[in-house]
Amino acid sequence: MNEDNLYYVVSQNIRKQRKLKGWTQVKLAMESNISVDYLKKIETKSGCDKQFSLDTVGKIAKALGIDPKDLFNK
C-alpha cells in the first residue's frame, strides 16, 4: 500500500491513536457510534483503499479526543 494514499495514512493514524489509548476496535467503534466491521475495514490495509467519509473521521477523532486534522498527518 502506498503511504501517499490519504486513506492509508488516515487509517493507520486511527489505528495508532486507538492503540495509544489502549482501546480495542470494539471500544472505539462503540464510542464512535460506527460498526465494528466498518472500523475493521477502515483500519486494515486491504480496506483502506475504500472510501470513508469525513463525517466518519470526525466521529472517530471526537471519540479519541483528538483534532481530526491530526489523523491526516503522514
PyMOL Python script that loads the backbone (N, CA, C, O; Angstrom):
from pymol import cmd

cmd.read_pdbstr("""\
ATOM      1  N   MET A   1       0.846  -1.175   0.000  1.00  0.00           N
ATOM      2  CA  MET A   1       0.000   0.000   0.000  1.00  0.00           C
ATOM      3  C   MET A   1       0.891   1.238   0.000  1.00  0.00           C
ATOM      4  O   MET A   1       1.889   1.294   0.718  1.00  0.00           O
ATOM      5  N   ASN A   2       0.534   2.195  -0.783  1.00  0.00           N
ATOM      6  CA  ASN A   2       1.293   3.420  -0.950  1.00  0.00           C
ATOM      7  C   ASN A   2       1.026   4.377   0.206  1.00  0.00           C
ATOM      8  O   ASN A   2      -0.126   4.708   0.489  1.00  0.00           O
ATOM      9  N   GLU A   3       2.088   4.823   0.874  1.00  0.00           N
ATOM     10  CA  GLU A   3       1.928   5.736   2.002  1.00  0.00           C
ATOM     11  C   GLU A   3       1.456   7.114   1.575  1.00  0.00           C
ATOM     12  O   GLU A   3       1.127   7.936   2.429  1.00  0.00           O
ATOM     13  N   ASP A   4       1.414   7.390   0.278  1.00  0.00           N
ATOM     14  CA  ASP A   4       0.871   8.646  -0.217  1.00  0.00           C
ATOM     15  C   ASP A   4      -0.649   8.582  -0.339  1.00  0.00           C
ATOM     16  O   ASP A   4      -1.303   9.604  -0.547  1.00  0.00           O
ATOM     17  N   ASN A   5      -1.204   7.390  -0.210  1.00  0.00           N
ATOM     18  CA  ASN A   5      -2.648   7.217  -0.258  1.00  0.00           C
ATOM     19  C   ASN A   5      -3.241   7.804   1.024  1.00  0.00           C
ATOM     20  O   ASN A   5      -2.942   7.327   2.119  1.00  0.00           O
ATOM     21  N   LEU A   6      -4.067   8.821   0.894  1.00  0.00           N
ATOM     22  CA  LEU A   6      -4.614   9.519   2.052  1.00  0.00           C
ATOM     23  C   LEU A   6      -5.448   8.589   2.937  1.00  0.00           C
ATOM     24  O   LEU A   6      -5.411   8.706   4.162  1.00  0.00           O
ATOM     25  N   TYR A   7      -6.184   7.683   2.337  1.00  0.00           N
ATOM     26  CA  TYR A   7      -6.976   6.736   3.123  1.00  0.00           C
ATOM     27  C   TYR A   7      -6.069   5.843   3.973  1.00  0.00           C
ATOM     28  O   TYR A   7      -6.400   5.508   5.110  1.00  0.00           O
ATOM     29  N   TYR A   8      -4.932   5.465   3.409  1.00  0.00           N
ATOM     30  CA  TYR A   8      -3.978   4.645   4.149  1.00  0.00           C
ATOM     31  C   TYR A   8      -3.420   5.422   5.349  1.00  0.00           C
ATOM     32  O   TYR A   8      -3.351   4.899   6.461  1.00  0.00           O
ATOM     33  N   VAL A   9      -3.031   6.660   5.108  1.00  0.00           N
ATOM     34  CA  VAL A   9      -2.480   7.499   6.176  1.00  0.00           C
ATOM     35  C   VAL A   9      -3.494   7.652   7.300  1.00  0.00           C
ATOM     36  O   VAL A   9      -3.161   7.460   8.470  1.00  0.00           O
ATOM     37  N   VAL A  10      -4.713   7.992   6.959  1.00  0.00           N
ATOM     38  CA  VAL A  10      -5.756   8.182   7.971  1.00  0.00           C
ATOM     39  C   VAL A  10      -6.025   6.879   8.715  1.00  0.00           C
ATOM     40  O   VAL A  10      -6.135   6.878   9.941  1.00  0.00           O
ATOM     41  N   SER A  11      -6.130   5.782   7.993  1.00  0.00           N
ATOM     42  CA  SER A  11      -6.452   4.510   8.641  1.00  0.00           C
ATOM     43  C   SER A  11      -5.358   4.085   9.615  1.00  0.00           C
ATOM     44  O   SER A  11      -5.652   3.569  10.693  1.00  0.00           O
ATOM     45  N   GLN A  12      -4.105   4.299   9.242  1.00  0.00           N
ATOM     46  CA  GLN A  12      -3.013   3.925  10.134  1.00  0.00           C
ATOM     47  C   GLN A  12      -2.925   4.859  11.347  1.00  0.00           C
ATOM     48  O   GLN A  12      -2.556   4.426  12.439  1.00  0.00           O
ATOM     49  N   ASN A  13      -3.261   6.130  11.155  1.00  0.00           N
ATOM     50  CA  ASN A  13      -3.296   7.062  12.286  1.00  0.00           C
ATOM     51  C   ASN A  13      -4.433   6.737  13.247  1.00  0.00           C
ATOM     52  O   ASN A  13      -4.277   6.873  14.461  1.00  0.00           O
ATOM     53  N   ILE A  14      -5.565   6.314  12.719  1.00  0.00           N
ATOM     54  CA  ILE A  14      -6.678   5.891  13.577  1.00  0.00           C
ATOM     55  C   ILE A  14      -6.225   4.704  14.418  1.00  0.00           C
ATOM     56  O   ILE A  14      -6.421   4.681  15.633  1.00  0.00           O
ATOM     57  N   ARG A  15      -5.632   3.744  13.777  1.00  0.00           N
ATOM     58  CA  ARG A  15      -5.161   2.541  14.488  1.00  0.00           C
ATOM     59  C   ARG A  15      -4.135   2.905  15.567  1.00  0.00           C
ATOM     60  O   ARG A  15      -4.199   2.411  16.693  1.00  0.00           O
ATOM     61  N   LYS A  16      -3.197   3.772  15.205  1.00  0.00           N
ATOM     62  CA  LYS A  16      -2.160   4.195  16.147  1.00  0.00           C
ATOM     63  C   LYS A  16      -2.769   4.903  17.357  1.00  0.00           C
ATOM     64  O   LYS A  16      -2.416   4.601  18.497  1.00  0.00           O
ATOM     65  N   GLN A  17      -3.675   5.835  17.112  1.00  0.00           N
ATOM     66  CA  GLN A  17      -4.298   6.592  18.200  1.00  0.00           C
ATOM     67  C   GLN A  17      -5.148   5.682  19.094  1.00  0.00           C
ATOM     68  O   GLN A  17      -5.182   5.852  20.313  1.00  0.00           O
ATOM     69  N   ARG A  18      -5.821   4.729  18.484  1.00  0.00           N
ATOM     70  CA  ARG A  18      -6.629   3.773  19.251  1.00  0.00           C
ATOM     71  C   ARG A  18      -5.733   2.959  20.180  1.00  0.00           C
ATOM     72  O   ARG A  18      -6.046   2.771  21.355  1.00  0.00           O
ATOM     73  N   LYS A  19      -4.631   2.489  19.645  1.00  0.00           N
ATOM     74  CA  LYS A  19      -3.713   1.675  20.449  1.00  0.00           C
ATOM     75  C   LYS A  19      -3.055   2.498  21.556  1.00  0.00           C
ATOM     76  O   LYS A  19      -2.821   1.988  22.652  1.00  0.00           O
ATOM     77  N   LEU A  20      -2.754   3.775  21.275  1.00  0.00           N
ATOM     78  CA  LEU A  20      -2.183   4.649  22.304  1.00  0.00           C
ATOM     79  C   LEU A  20      -3.132   4.808  23.490  1.00  0.00           C
ATOM     80  O   LEU A  20      -2.691   4.947  24.631  1.00  0.00           O
ATOM     81  N   LYS A  21      -4.430   4.788  23.216  1.00  0.00           N
ATOM     82  CA  LYS A  21      -5.417   4.877  24.291  1.00  0.00           C
ATOM     83  C   LYS A  21      -5.645   3.527  24.961  1.00  0.00           C
ATOM     84  O   LYS A  21      -6.292   3.449  26.005  1.00  0.00           O
ATOM     85  N   GLY A  22      -5.114   2.469  24.362  1.00  0.00           N
ATOM     86  CA  GLY A  22      -5.310   1.136  24.917  1.00  0.00           C
ATOM     87  C   GLY A  22      -6.699   0.582  24.642  1.00  0.00           C
ATOM     88  O   GLY A  22      -7.188  -0.289  25.361  1.00  0.00           O
ATOM     89  N   TRP A  23      -7.327   1.098  23.594  1.00  0.00           N
ATOM     90  CA  TRP A  23      -8.685   0.688  23.253  1.00  0.00           C
ATOM     91  C   TRP A  23      -8.671  -0.437  22.231  1.00  0.00           C
ATOM     92  O   TRP A  23      -7.773  -0.538  21.395  1.00  0.00           O
ATOM     93  N   THR A  24      -9.692  -1.279  22.322  1.00  0.00           N
ATOM     94  CA  THR A  24      -9.934  -2.291  21.300  1.00  0.00           C
ATOM     95  C   THR A  24     -10.723  -1.646  20.164  1.00  0.00           C
ATOM     96  O   THR A  24     -11.231  -0.532  20.295  1.00  0.00           O
ATOM     97  N   GLN A  25     -10.814  -2.360  19.062  1.00  0.00           N
ATOM     98  CA  GLN A  25     -11.650  -1.865  17.967  1.00  0.00           C
ATOM     99  C   GLN A  25     -13.107  -1.783  18.410  1.00  0.00           C
ATOM    100  O   GLN A  25     -13.837  -0.882  17.999  1.00  0.00           O
ATOM    101  N   VAL A  26     -13.520  -2.715  19.238  1.00  0.00           N
ATOM    102  CA  VAL A  26     -14.905  -2.713  19.731  1.00  0.00           C
ATOM    103  C   VAL A  26     -15.179  -1.440  20.528  1.00  0.00           C
ATOM    104  O   VAL A  26     -16.207  -0.792  20.338  1.00  0.00           O
ATOM    105  N   LYS A  27     -14.262  -1.089  21.415  1.00  0.00           N
ATOM    106  CA  LYS A  27     -14.417   0.113  22.246  1.00  0.00           C
ATOM    107  C   LYS A  27     -14.493   1.362  21.377  1.00  0.00           C
ATOM    108  O   LYS A  27     -15.378   2.196  21.570  1.00  0.00           O
ATOM    109  N   LEU A  28     -13.573   1.499  20.421  1.00  0.00           N
ATOM    110  CA  LEU A  28     -13.584   2.678  19.557  1.00  0.00           C
ATOM    111  C   LEU A  28     -14.845   2.728  18.706  1.00  0.00           C
ATOM    112  O   LEU A  28     -15.428   3.798  18.526  1.00  0.00           O
ATOM    113  N   ALA A  29     -15.264   1.602  18.189  1.00  0.00           N
ATOM    114  CA  ALA A  29     -16.484   1.568  17.388  1.00  0.00           C
ATOM    115  C   ALA A  29     -17.685   2.013  18.219  1.00  0.00           C
ATOM    116  O   ALA A  29     -18.520   2.787  17.751  1.00  0.00           O
ATOM    117  N   MET A  30     -17.763   1.521  19.448  1.00  0.00           N
ATOM    118  CA  MET A  30     -18.880   1.913  20.323  1.00  0.00           C
ATOM    119  C   MET A  30     -18.830   3.409  20.627  1.00  0.00           C
ATOM    120  O   MET A  30     -19.856   4.087  20.572  1.00  0.00           O
ATOM    121  N   GLU A  31     -17.652   3.924  20.944  1.00  0.00           N
ATOM    122  CA  GLU A  31     -17.502   5.345  21.273  1.00  0.00           C
ATOM    123  C   GLU A  31     -17.755   6.244  20.060  1.00  0.00           C
ATOM    124  O   GLU A  31     -18.180   7.390  20.207  1.00  0.00           O
ATOM    125  N   SER A  32     -17.493   5.720  18.870  1.00  0.00           N
ATOM    126  CA  SER A  32     -17.661   6.487  17.632  1.00  0.00           C
ATOM    127  C   SER A  32     -19.047   6.322  17.018  1.00  0.00           C
ATOM    128  O   SER A  32     -19.414   7.031  16.081  1.00  0.00           O
ATOM    129  N   ASN A  33     -19.797   5.388  17.554  1.00  0.00           N
ATOM    130  CA  ASN A  33     -21.125   5.079  17.022  1.00  0.00           C
ATOM    131  C   ASN A  33     -21.057   4.605  15.563  1.00  0.00           C
ATOM    132  O   ASN A  33     -21.868   4.998  14.724  1.00  0.00           O
ATOM    133  N   ILE A  34     -20.060   3.747  15.287  1.00  0.00           N
ATOM    134  CA  ILE A  34     -19.968   3.087  13.991  1.00  0.00           C
ATOM    135  C   ILE A  34     -19.836   1.591  14.255  1.00  0.00           C
ATOM    136  O   ILE A  34     -19.542   1.184  15.379  1.00  0.00           O
ATOM    137  N   SER A  35     -20.048   0.783  13.243  1.00  0.00           N
ATOM    138  CA  SER A  35     -19.989  -0.661  13.449  1.00  0.00           C
ATOM    139  C   SER A  35     -18.539  -1.135  13.563  1.00  0.00           C
ATOM    140  O   SER A  35     -17.626  -0.540  12.989  1.00  0.00           O
ATOM    141  N   VAL A  36     -18.355  -2.196  14.302  1.00  0.00           N
ATOM    142  CA  VAL A  36     -17.034  -2.791  14.466  1.00  0.00           C
ATOM    143  C   VAL A  36     -16.504  -3.253  13.118  1.00  0.00           C
ATOM    144  O   VAL A  36     -15.329  -3.057  12.808  1.00  0.00           O
ATOM    145  N   ASP A  37     -17.365  -3.866  12.318  1.00  0.00           N
ATOM    146  CA  ASP A  37     -16.938  -4.344  10.995  1.00  0.00           C
ATOM    147  C   ASP A  37     -16.440  -3.196  10.124  1.00  0.00           C
ATOM    148  O   ASP A  37     -15.457  -3.340   9.397  1.00  0.00           O
ATOM    149  N   TYR A  38     -17.125  -2.053  10.201  1.00  0.00           N
ATOM    150  CA  TYR A  38     -16.716  -0.892   9.413  1.00  0.00           C
ATOM    151  C   TYR A  38     -15.362  -0.384   9.895  1.00  0.00           C
ATOM    152  O   TYR A  38     -14.497  -0.070   9.078  1.00  0.00           O
ATOM    153  N   LEU A  39     -15.164  -0.298  11.211  1.00  0.00           N
ATOM    154  CA  LEU A  39     -13.886   0.149  11.750  1.00  0.00           C
ATOM    155  C   LEU A  39     -12.771  -0.812  11.348  1.00  0.00           C
ATOM    156  O   LEU A  39     -11.671  -0.376  11.006  1.00  0.00           O
ATOM    157  N   LYS A  40     -13.043  -2.101  11.386  1.00  0.00           N
ATOM    158  CA  LYS A  40     -12.035  -3.084  10.969  1.00  0.00           C
ATOM    159  C   LYS A  40     -11.632  -2.857   9.518  1.00  0.00           C
ATOM    160  O   LYS A  40     -10.452  -2.939   9.178  1.00  0.00           O
ATOM    161  N   LYS A  41     -12.607  -2.572   8.664  1.00  0.00           N
ATOM    162  CA  LYS A  41     -12.312  -2.316   7.252  1.00  0.00           C
ATOM    163  C   LYS A  41     -11.486  -1.052   7.089  1.00  0.00           C
ATOM    164  O   LYS A  41     -10.581  -1.001   6.256  1.00  0.00           O
ATOM    165  N   ILE A  42     -11.794  -0.030   7.885  1.00  0.00           N
ATOM    166  CA  ILE A  42     -11.036   1.216   7.804  1.00  0.00           C
ATOM    167  C   ILE A  42      -9.587   0.984   8.208  1.00  0.00           C
ATOM    168  O   ILE A  42      -8.671   1.486   7.557  1.00  0.00           O
ATOM    169  N   GLU A  43      -9.376   0.229   9.274  1.00  0.00           N
ATOM    170  CA  GLU A  43      -8.033   0.040   9.817  1.00  0.00           C
ATOM    171  C   GLU A  43      -7.166  -0.952   9.047  1.00  0.00           C
ATOM    172  O   GLU A  43      -5.942  -0.911   9.170  1.00  0.00           O
ATOM    173  N   THR A  44      -7.758  -1.826   8.268  1.00  0.00           N
ATOM    174  CA  THR A  44      -6.956  -2.830   7.572  1.00  0.00           C
ATOM    175  C   THR A  44      -6.382  -2.274   6.278  1.00  0.00           C
ATOM    176  O   THR A  44      -6.976  -1.410   5.632  1.00  0.00           O
ATOM    177  N   LYS A  45      -5.225  -2.784   5.920  1.00  0.00           N
ATOM    178  CA  LYS A  45      -4.575  -2.331   4.695  1.00  0.00           C
ATOM    179  C   LYS A  45      -5.427  -2.635   3.468  1.00  0.00           C
ATOM    180  O   LYS A  45      -5.448  -1.861   2.511  1.00  0.00           O
ATOM    181  N   SER A  46      -6.123  -3.758   3.502  1.00  0.00           N
ATOM    182  CA  SER A  46      -6.938  -4.115   2.344  1.00  0.00           C
ATOM    183  C   SER A  46      -8.176  -3.241   2.237  1.00  0.00           C
ATOM    184  O   SER A  46      -8.715  -3.053   1.147  1.00  0.00           O
ATOM    185  N   GLY A  47      -8.626  -2.709   3.359  1.00  0.00           N
ATOM    186  CA  GLY A  47      -9.849  -1.912   3.347  1.00  0.00           C
ATOM    187  C   GLY A  47      -9.621  -0.433   3.193  1.00  0.00           C
ATOM    188  O   GLY A  47     -10.562   0.308   2.912  1.00  0.00           O
ATOM    189  N   CYS A  48      -8.389   0.021   3.369  1.00  0.00           N
ATOM    190  CA  CYS A  48      -8.173   1.455   3.392  1.00  0.00           C
ATOM    191  C   CYS A  48      -8.157   2.088   2.009  1.00  0.00           C
ATOM    192  O   CYS A  48      -8.058   3.310   1.893  1.00  0.00           O
ATOM    193  N   ASP A  49      -8.254   1.283   0.964  1.00  0.00           N
ATOM    194  CA  ASP A  49      -8.393   1.879  -0.358  1.00  0.00           C
ATOM    195  C   ASP A  49      -9.863   2.180  -0.653  1.00  0.00           C
ATOM    196  O   ASP A  49     -10.201   2.739  -1.696  1.00  0.00           O
ATOM    197  N   LYS A  50     -10.725   1.798   0.286  1.00  0.00           N
ATOM    198  CA  LYS A  50     -12.147   2.108   0.173  1.00  0.00           C
ATOM    199  C   LYS A  50     -12.376   3.492   0.750  1.00  0.00           C
ATOM    200  O   LYS A  50     -11.609   3.959   1.591  1.00  0.00           O
ATOM    201  N   GLN A  51     -13.419   4.135   0.301  1.00  0.00           N
ATOM    202  CA  GLN A  51     -13.694   5.473   0.784  1.00  0.00           C
ATOM    203  C   GLN A  51     -14.457   5.434   2.097  1.00  0.00           C
ATOM    204  O   GLN A  51     -15.364   4.622   2.279  1.00  0.00           O
ATOM    205  N   PHE A  52     -14.084   6.309   2.999  1.00  0.00           N
ATOM    206  CA  PHE A  52     -14.869   6.546   4.195  1.00  0.00           C
ATOM    207  C   PHE A  52     -15.007   8.058   4.314  1.00  0.00           C
ATOM    208  O   PHE A  52     -14.147   8.814   3.863  1.00  0.00           O
ATOM    209  N   SER A  53     -16.100   8.480   4.927  1.00  0.00           N
ATOM    210  CA  SER A  53     -16.448   9.894   4.894  1.00  0.00           C
ATOM    211  C   SER A  53     -15.712  10.720   5.941  1.00  0.00           C
ATOM    212  O   SER A  53     -15.174  10.199   6.918  1.00  0.00           O
ATOM    213  N   LEU A  54     -15.711  12.017   5.702  1.00  0.00           N
ATOM    214  CA  LEU A  54     -15.156  12.945   6.682  1.00  0.00           C
ATOM    215  C   LEU A  54     -15.987  12.918   7.958  1.00  0.00           C
ATOM    216  O   LEU A  54     -15.460  13.138   9.049  1.00  0.00           O
ATOM    217  N   ASP A  55     -17.267  12.654   7.826  1.00  0.00           N
ATOM    218  CA  ASP A  55     -18.132  12.521   8.995  1.00  0.00           C
ATOM    219  C   ASP A  55     -17.646  11.369   9.874  1.00  0.00           C
ATOM    220  O   ASP A  55     -17.594  11.492  11.098  1.00  0.00           O
ATOM    221  N   THR A  56     -17.295  10.266   9.251  1.00  0.00           N
ATOM    222  CA  THR A  56     -16.780   9.111   9.995  1.00  0.00           C
ATOM    223  C   THR A  56     -15.455   9.454  10.661  1.00  0.00           C
ATOM    224  O   THR A  56     -15.239   9.107  11.822  1.00  0.00           O
ATOM    225  N   VAL A  57     -14.576  10.124   9.948  1.00  0.00           N
ATOM    226  CA  VAL A  57     -13.298  10.539  10.520  1.00  0.00           C
ATOM    227  C   VAL A  57     -13.544  11.456  11.715  1.00  0.00           C
ATOM    228  O   VAL A  57     -12.871  11.345  12.740  1.00  0.00           O
ATOM    229  N   GLY A  58     -14.505  12.354  11.581  1.00  0.00           N
ATOM    230  CA  GLY A  58     -14.844  13.263  12.673  1.00  0.00           C
ATOM    231  C   GLY A  58     -15.360  12.537  13.901  1.00  0.00           C
ATOM    232  O   GLY A  58     -14.998  12.879  15.027  1.00  0.00           O
ATOM    233  N   LYS A  59     -16.203  11.538  13.690  1.00  0.00           N
ATOM    234  CA  LYS A  59     -16.732  10.749  14.809  1.00  0.00           C
ATOM    235  C   LYS A  59     -15.616  10.008  15.536  1.00  0.00           C
ATOM    236  O   LYS A  59     -15.584   9.953  16.766  1.00  0.00           O
ATOM    237  N   ILE A  60     -14.714   9.446  14.764  1.00  0.00           N
ATOM    238  CA  ILE A  60     -13.600   8.694  15.351  1.00  0.00           C
ATOM    239  C   ILE A  60     -12.669   9.630  16.119  1.00  0.00           C
ATOM    240  O   ILE A  60     -12.254   9.323  17.237  1.00  0.00           O
ATOM    241  N   ALA A  61     -12.346  10.766  15.518  1.00  0.00           N
ATOM    242  CA  ALA A  61     -11.462  11.735  16.179  1.00  0.00           C
ATOM    243  C   ALA A  61     -12.088  12.239  17.475  1.00  0.00           C
ATOM    244  O   ALA A  61     -11.401  12.365  18.489  1.00  0.00           O
ATOM    245  N   LYS A  62     -13.374  12.525  17.446  1.00  0.00           N
ATOM    246  CA  LYS A  62     -14.066  13.002  18.646  1.00  0.00           C
ATOM    247  C   LYS A  62     -13.997  11.942  19.748  1.00  0.00           C
ATOM    248  O   LYS A  62     -13.723  12.258  20.906  1.00  0.00           O
ATOM    249  N   ALA A  63     -14.246  10.700  19.384  1.00  0.00           N
ATOM    250  CA  ALA A  63     -14.193   9.605  20.358  1.00  0.00           C
ATOM    251  C   ALA A  63     -12.792   9.468  20.951  1.00  0.00           C
ATOM    252  O   ALA A  63     -12.639   9.178  22.137  1.00  0.00           O
ATOM    253  N   LEU A  64     -11.772   9.676  20.119  1.00  0.00           N
ATOM    254  CA  LEU A  64     -10.388   9.565  20.571  1.00  0.00           C
ATOM    255  C   LEU A  64      -9.922  10.810  21.324  1.00  0.00           C
ATOM    256  O   LEU A  64      -8.877  10.794  21.974  1.00  0.00           O
ATOM    257  N   GLY A  65     -10.702  11.884  21.231  1.00  0.00           N
ATOM    258  CA  GLY A  65     -10.345  13.122  21.908  1.00  0.00           C
ATOM    259  C   GLY A  65      -9.213  13.871  21.230  1.00  0.00           C
ATOM    260  O   GLY A  65      -8.409  14.531  21.888  1.00  0.00           O
ATOM    261  N   ILE A  66      -9.157  13.762  19.905  1.00  0.00           N
ATOM    262  CA  ILE A  66      -8.111  14.446  19.144  1.00  0.00           C
ATOM    263  C   ILE A  66      -8.741  15.305  18.055  1.00  0.00           C
ATOM    264  O   ILE A  66      -9.918  15.150  17.730  1.00  0.00           O
ATOM    265  N   ASP A  67      -7.954  16.201  17.500  1.00  0.00           N
ATOM    266  CA  ASP A  67      -8.394  17.032  16.389  1.00  0.00           C
ATOM    267  C   ASP A  67      -8.388  16.167  15.125  1.00  0.00           C
ATOM    268  O   ASP A  67      -7.406  15.470  14.869  1.00  0.00           O
ATOM    269  N   PRO A  68      -9.454  16.199  14.339  1.00  0.00           N
ATOM    270  CA  PRO A  68      -9.489  15.374  13.121  1.00  0.00           C
ATOM    271  C   PRO A  68      -8.291  15.587  12.203  1.00  0.00           C
ATOM    272  O   PRO A  68      -7.851  14.654  11.533  1.00  0.00           O
ATOM    273  N   LYS A  69      -7.762  16.805  12.167  1.00  0.00           N
ATOM    274  CA  LYS A  69      -6.623  17.064  11.269  1.00  0.00           C
ATOM    275  C   LYS A  69      -5.402  16.232  11.646  1.00  0.00           C
ATOM    276  O   LYS A  69      -4.552  15.957  10.799  1.00  0.00           O
ATOM    277  N   ASP A  70      -5.312  15.829  12.917  1.00  0.00           N
ATOM    278  CA  ASP A  70      -4.179  15.010  13.341  1.00  0.00           C
ATOM    279  C   ASP A  70      -4.161  13.648  12.657  1.00  0.00           C
ATOM    280  O   ASP A  70      -3.111  13.012  12.562  1.00  0.00           O
ATOM    281  N   LEU A  71      -5.306  13.204  12.188  1.00  0.00           N
ATOM    282  CA  LEU A  71      -5.388  11.905  11.517  1.00  0.00           C
ATOM    283  C   LEU A  71      -4.868  11.964  10.081  1.00  0.00           C
ATOM    284  O   LEU A  71      -4.686  10.927   9.444  1.00  0.00           O
ATOM    285  N   PHE A  72      -4.629  13.173   9.573  1.00  0.00           N
ATOM    286  CA  PHE A  72      -4.181  13.324   8.197  1.00  0.00           C
ATOM    287  C   PHE A  72      -2.668  13.528   8.076  1.00  0.00           C
ATOM    288  O   PHE A  72      -2.146  13.653   6.968  1.00  0.00           O
ATOM    289  N   ASN A  73      -1.970  13.562   9.206  1.00  0.00           N
ATOM    290  CA  ASN A  73      -0.515  13.769   9.178  1.00  0.00           C
ATOM    291  C   ASN A  73       0.228  12.510   8.781  1.00  0.00           C
ATOM    292  O   ASN A  73      -0.033  11.433   9.317  1.00  0.00           O
ATOM    293  N   LYS A  74       1.151  12.641   7.843  1.00  0.00           N
ATOM    294  CA  LYS A  74       1.960  11.495   7.414  1.00  0.00           C
ATOM    295  C   LYS A  74       2.965  11.142   8.475  1.00  0.00           C
ATOM    296  O   LYS A  74       3.742  10.203   8.303  1.00  0.00           O
TER     297      LYS A  74
END
""", "prot")
cmd.dss("prot")
cmd.show_as("cartoon", "prot")
cmd.util.cbc("prot")
cmd.orient("prot")
